[in-house]
Amino acid sequence: MSMKFSFFCALPRTGATFLGSVLNQSKQIQMTPNSILPDIFLNLFNIKESSVFKNFPYHTGLDNIISRIFYNYYKDVPTEHILEKAPWGTPYHLELLKCMFKERKFVILVRPILECLASFAKAKTDKKDLELWCDSLMDPDHGILGKNIWAINNLIDNNEEHIIITYDELIQKPQKQIEKIFKFLNLRPEKLPLTNLKQFKFDGISYDDKHVDGPFHSIRVDKPEKINYKVEDYLPRRIIDKYENISIRTTRIWKDDFR
């Protein structure tokens, strides 16, 4: 169990796939795709509420499985350090990490919320029911954007050890941000290529975006570049008005108001 784990909480559409494509050229560290481990933990804990388990509550055996999930899941990945990507900052997930890891480090990647939503809308294949879709993305319990906002704000509110990188910083000065990550995670300095990249892979596997409503994980392989556009060109006015004041560190108020 010598492999080390750190955690990556990113708003979607912030350049995370590009960052992973760069980092995964290293043998020191590998950044995961969107992780299913939070769902695995939830399902295992739900088993404890089942009638079969309560009929014979062998906690030791199930706890042995839970305590080794990170190591067993990634044991065949040839790296020293896993940067695990998931909304680990939500209160439930953060308490879980506190039980499993005495020390925790978080790399946080952010972008203005409306830019994230507009980027989603721009890439979405089917533009039907766009307003409802944006609302579903912003749901703090189940939406990929809303849940990560909640997670990031909770990490900051709880003073978890973290660094924050913005989308603009990553695109404009990627090498500086790579150095920042390596230093924060106590990795050996390493110069990684930033051009002529390959699409994101983890342990030889790529995203298969035919199962989602858009090419959300394709990157420019020649060089990082921000495509400037107006959010008004892609988002309905109601969505802009509803979410224009949502930002990092306002989750507690927003989550109550959202209901």
N, C-alpha and C positions, 0 to 999 in steps of 0.2 A: 504494500500500500504506500509506495513512495511517490506516486503521482500526486501533484498538487492541483487544487481547484480554486479558481476565482470565478466571479460571476459578472455577467454582462447584461445590463438592463438598458434597452434601447427603444425609443419611440420608433415605430415602423416608418419606412420611407426616409431614413436619415443617413443612408450610406452604409448600413451595417453589413450588407452582403459584399460590398466593395471592400470594407475593412477586413472581413473574414477571408476574402480571396487573397489579400495581401498577407495577413498574419499566418495563414495556413501554408505559406511557402517555407515557414520556419520549422525546424525540427524541435525547437524548444517548447513551442506553444501551438495549440490548435483551438480555434474558435468553433463552437458547435453551431449547427443550424438551430432553428426554433425548436426548443427541447420539448420532449414529451415526458420528461421526468416529473414535473409537477403533477401531471395527470396520473402517473404511475403511483406516486406517493398517495394521492387522494384515494385512488382505488384500493390501495392496500389498507389505508386507515378505515375506509368504509367496510372492509371485510370484518373489522372488529365489531361492527354494529350488526352483523348478520346473525341469524338464529343458529346457523351451523357453528360459527365460531363461539358464540355465547354458550352453546351446548357443551363445548369443550374448549375453554379459553386458554389455549397454549400460547401465551404472549411471548415467551422466550423465542420460540421458533420464528414467529412472524417478525419480531423485533430484530432478530438476526438478519433476516432478509432486508428489512428497511435500512438498517445501519450500514449495509454494504452495497446499497444500490449504486451510488456514484462510482465506486471502484469496479464493481462487476460490469456495469453498463459500458464503461470506457476502457476496460482492462486490455483490449486488443489494439487500442489506438497507439501508434508508435510516437509518443511524445512525453515530455516531462510535466507539462502544465496544460490543463484544460480550462478554457474560458467558456463557461457554461451559460448559454443564452436563454433566458426566460424571465418572466416578471417576478423574480425572486424577492422583490421588495414589498409585496403585499403583506399585511400583518401576519396572516396565517403562514405564508411561505418563509417569511423572515424568522419567525419563531422556530420553524422547522430547521432552518440553517443554523440558528443559534444552538440548537440541541446537538447538531452534528459536527459543527466546525467552531473551534474556540476562536480562531481568527478568521475574519471574512473581509475580502476586498472586492469592491464593485467598480467596474468601468461603466460609465453612464454616457449615452449618446443621445443628444436632443436636437430639436429643430422646432421652430414656431408651429403651433398646432394646426393653424389653417394651411400652412405649407404642406404639412403631412397629409391632411385631408385632400387638398387639391392634387397632390401627387398620386394618391390613391385613385381619385376620380379620373385623372388623366390616363392612368394605366388600365382602369376597369374596362373590360371588354363589353359588357352589357350595361348601358347607361340607364336602364329602366329602374324606377324606384330609387333614384340616387339619394334623395333626402333621407328616406328610411334607412338606406344602407349606411350613410354617414352617421346617423344616430346609433345604429348598431355597432359601428366601429368605436364610438365614443362611450358606450356602455361601460361603466367602471367595473362591473362584475364579470362580463363576458366578452366585451369588445377588445380587440387586440390593441387599439390605441388607448382607449380609456383605462384599461387595466394596467398598461405600462406607465401611464401618467400617475396613477395611484401608487404603483410600486416605487417609482422614482422619488416621488414626494415623500413617501413613508421612509425610504432610506435616508433622505436628507433630514427629515424631522427627527429620526432616531440617531443621528450623528454616526451612521455607519461609515467606515473608512471607504472613501470613494474619490474618483476623479471624474470631472465632467468634460466632455468634448462636444462641441457643437458641430452640426452638419457643415456650416461654412468653414470652420477651422479644418475639418477633415478634408474637404475638397480643395481648399486653397493652399494648405500647408500639410499635406499628408505625412511627409517624413517626420516633421516635428511631432505630430500626434502619435506616430508609431514609437518614436523615442520616449515620449511621455508614458505610454502604456508599458513599455519594457522596463523603464525605471521604476514605475509604480509597483510592478509585479516582481521586482528584484530579478529580472532576467538579464542575461548577458547582452550587452549592446550588439545589435545586428542590423546590417543594412539590407533591406528587402526591396526587390524590384517593385516599381510602382507603375510600370508600363508593360505592354505586351503580356497582360495577365490572362489567366484562364478563368472560366466561369467557376463560381464557388463549388468546392468539393470538400467533403469531410469523410475521411477514411475511405476515399474512393467513390463516394456516392454523391450525386447531384440532386438539387431540387427538381421535382417534376411538376411544373406549374399548370399542367393540363387539369389538375384536380382543384385549382382555384380560379377565380374569375379575373384573371389578368396575368401578364408576365411580370410578376412582382419581384423576381429574384434574378433578373438578367442585369449584367453590368456592362459598362463600356470597358473594353479590354485594352484600348490604346492608351488612354489617360483619363484621370478623374476630371470631370468638368460639370459645373452647375449649369443647368438649363433654366434661364430666367423666364418667368411667365407670371401673369397676374392670376391670383387665386379666383378673382371674379369671373375669369374665363371658364372655370371648371366647377365652381361651387354655387349652389343656389343661394340667394340673398338670405333666406331664413337660416341656413346653416352658418353663414358668415356671422350674422347677428347673434346667433345662439352661442357660438364658441369662440368668438374673437377675443374674449377676456380670459379664456382658460390658458393657464401656463403652469410651469413647474412651481411647486410650493403652494398651490392653492387648492389642492385636492380635497382637504377636509370640508371646506365650504362648498366646493363644487359637487362633491359626492352627495351631500345633503340636498342641495338645490336641484340636482338632476332628477330626483325621484318624482 
